[in-house]
Amino acid sequence: MKKITLIAALLLAACQTGPAPMQAVVNGSLSSEADFATLFGKRLGFGEDDFLTINPNGTLSGEFGGVRTLGTWEVRDGFWCRELTAGPRGPSPEDCQQFVRDGNTLNVTRDRGEGAPFVYTIG
């Protein structure tokens, strides 16, 4: 009887420890680091060849116009703020951008939501 109880307890414990739950995809405005977590490591495409990848350690990398693009990012005051250390125009000062997700599309507006808009496709 003790063996059956032990086996039942082990089986019950095994059933309760499944895979970790997936991070929920946020549609709408992304305004916290947790919102951006679903994008970590994904290719954010811009046109045919240009892309950006954001990493959970606060770095970013990609390629624009055939030039390697590198920098850092953080979420501040509800905006995704990035500073480029290398890119097609060389280093670039901080630009805080508004991100709105709609499925696999990111509608981005520069200058704290007041500047030029553009679109990334999540790949």
C-alpha positions as CSV (number, residue, x, y, z in Angstrom):
1,M,0.0,0.0,0.0
2,K,2.9,2.4,0.8
3,K,4.3,1.8,-2.7
4,I,1.0,2.6,-4.4
5,T,0.7,5.8,-2.3
6,L,4.2,6.8,-3.2
7,I,3.7,6.2,-6.9
8,A,0.4,8.1,-6.9
9,A,2.1,11.0,-5.2
10,L,5.0,11.1,-7.7
11,L,2.6,10.8,-10.6
12,L,0.5,13.7,-9.2
13,A,3.6,15.8,-8.8
14,A,4.7,15.1,-12.3
15,C,1.3,16.2,-13.7
16,Q,1.6,19.5,-11.9
17,T,5.0,20.4,-13.2
18,G,4.4,21.0,-16.9
19,P,6.1,23.5,-19.2
20,A,6.3,27.1,-18.1
21,P,3.4,29.2,-19.4
22,M,4.1,31.2,-22.5
23,Q,4.4,34.9,-22.3
24,A,1.1,36.5,-23.4
25,V,1.2,38.6,-26.5
26,V,0.2,42.1,-25.9
27,N,-1.8,43.9,-28.6
28,G,-2.1,47.6,-28.2
29,S,0.3,50.1,-26.8
30,L,3.6,48.6,-25.4
31,S,4.6,50.6,-22.4
32,S,6.6,48.4,-20.0
33,E,9.6,46.1,-20.2
34,A,7.2,43.2,-19.6
35,D,5.2,44.2,-22.7
36,F,8.4,44.1,-24.8
37,A,9.5,40.7,-23.5
38,T,7.4,39.0,-26.2
39,L,9.7,40.7,-28.8
40,F,13.0,39.6,-27.3
41,G,15.2,37.9,-29.8
42,K,12.7,38.3,-32.7
43,R,13.5,39.8,-36.0
44,L,11.7,43.2,-36.4
45,G,11.7,43.7,-40.2
46,F,11.6,47.0,-41.9
47,G,11.3,46.6,-45.6
48,E,12.9,43.7,-47.4
49,D,16.4,43.6,-45.9
50,D,16.5,45.9,-42.9
51,F,15.8,44.6,-39.4
52,L,16.3,45.1,-35.7
53,T,16.5,42.6,-32.8
54,I,16.0,43.7,-29.2
55,N,17.6,41.7,-26.4
56,P,16.5,41.3,-22.8
57,N,19.9,42.6,-21.5
58,G,19.1,46.1,-22.9
59,T,21.1,45.8,-26.1
60,L,19.9,45.9,-29.7
61,S,21.4,44.9,-33.0
62,G,20.4,44.8,-36.6
63,E,21.2,45.9,-40.1
64,F,20.0,49.0,-42.0
65,G,21.1,49.9,-45.5
66,G,23.6,47.0,-45.3
67,V,25.3,48.6,-42.2
68,R,25.5,46.8,-38.9
69,T,23.4,48.6,-36.3
70,L,24.1,48.4,-32.6
71,G,22.9,50.2,-29.5
72,T,21.1,50.1,-26.2
73,W,17.5,50.5,-25.1
74,E,15.3,50.9,-22.1
75,V,11.6,51.6,-21.4
76,R,11.0,55.0,-19.7
77,D,7.8,56.9,-19.1
78,G,5.9,54.4,-21.3
79,F,8.2,54.8,-24.3
80,W,10.9,52.6,-25.8
81,C,14.0,54.7,-25.7
82,R,17.0,53.7,-27.8
83,E,20.4,55.1,-28.4
84,L,22.5,53.8,-31.3
85,T,26.3,53.3,-31.0
86,A,26.7,52.3,-34.6
87,G,24.4,52.5,-37.7
88,P,24.1,53.8,-41.2
89,R,24.5,57.4,-40.0
90,G,27.0,56.5,-37.2
91,P,26.1,56.9,-33.6
92,S,22.6,58.3,-33.1
93,P,21.2,60.2,-30.0
94,E,18.4,58.8,-27.9
95,D,15.0,58.6,-29.5
96,C,12.0,57.5,-27.4
97,Q,9.4,55.8,-29.5
98,Q,5.8,54.8,-29.1
99,F,5.1,51.1,-30.0
100,V,1.6,49.8,-30.8
101,R,1.3,46.1,-31.6
102,D,-1.4,44.7,-33.9
103,G,-0.7,41.0,-34.3
104,N,2.6,40.7,-36.1
105,T,2.8,44.4,-36.9
106,L,4.4,47.1,-34.8
107,N,3.3,50.6,-35.5
108,V,6.1,52.9,-34.2
109,T,6.1,56.6,-33.9
110,R,9.4,58.5,-33.2
111,D,9.9,61.4,-30.8
112,R,7.6,60.2,-28.0
113,G,4.7,59.6,-30.4
114,E,5.0,63.0,-32.0
115,G,7.4,62.3,-34.9
116,A,7.5,60.2,-38.1
117,P,5.7,56.9,-38.0
118,F,7.0,53.6,-39.5
119,V,6.1,49.9,-39.3
120,Y,8.0,46.8,-38.2
121,T,6.9,43.3,-39.1
122,I,7.6,40.7,-36.4
123,G,9.3,37.7,-37.8
